[in-house]
């Protein structure tokens, strides 16, 4: 799915490369908000946001938004497990616990929540697994 296109309110939505949820709650949007709060918004902004008190409100807003997206997905799909990946793995343990608790409190049939352990290398692991499964996938027939 494309959670980034999840509406943040019931109104007509523009269609393009980024949806409203992604525009508001992706790492670049969070970095811009953190920068406005005085936090260096370079790499690792999610991890720094967890420890810098200047971004406490932003951190709580991010956790609320990410939990809301997970709860909406849980209401529609009823998964047994929700896996947070990408920059969400930069959340520290207290933020991970807070996010998990928000989801469990709001989802009618609360899924288990975990965080991907491969981080950005997950895509590479998937590509290697695909090639190991079918080495011919590397070969493109000549045209």
Secondary structure by P-SEA (a helix, b strand, c coil): ccccccccccccccccccccccccccaaaaaaaaaaaccccccaaaaaaaccccaaaaaaaaaaaaaaaaaaaaaaccccbbbbccccccccaaaaaaaaaaaaaccccccbbbbbccccaaaaaaaaaaaaacccccccccc
